[in-house]
């Protein structure tokens, strides 16, 4: 069973949201990013996956997109300690553990609701 989940996390108010999406492409993810990310966001942090290239265009001219390179083991950028998605990755770890231990989509929806 393959489940694609998009997680969004706000560092300022420490809130996050997970949602089940149809796939990993820009076409699948960007509508959710546009809907749930405040258009006044000044910075968006992602990994360097291709589907996030140009995502700052969704949020307007004052938004900056910064990335970390997970493929080389970088989870916090060496030149900018604020450039990290560790808060989201930490929440994602608990979500993945919940899914794999129960082998059911029902537990996915229950955890995302929390």
Helices and strands as residue ranges (DSSP letters): E 4-10, E 15-21, H 26-36, E 43-47, G 50-52, G 55-58, E 64-68, G 70-72, E 76-77, E 80-84, H 86-102, H 105-113
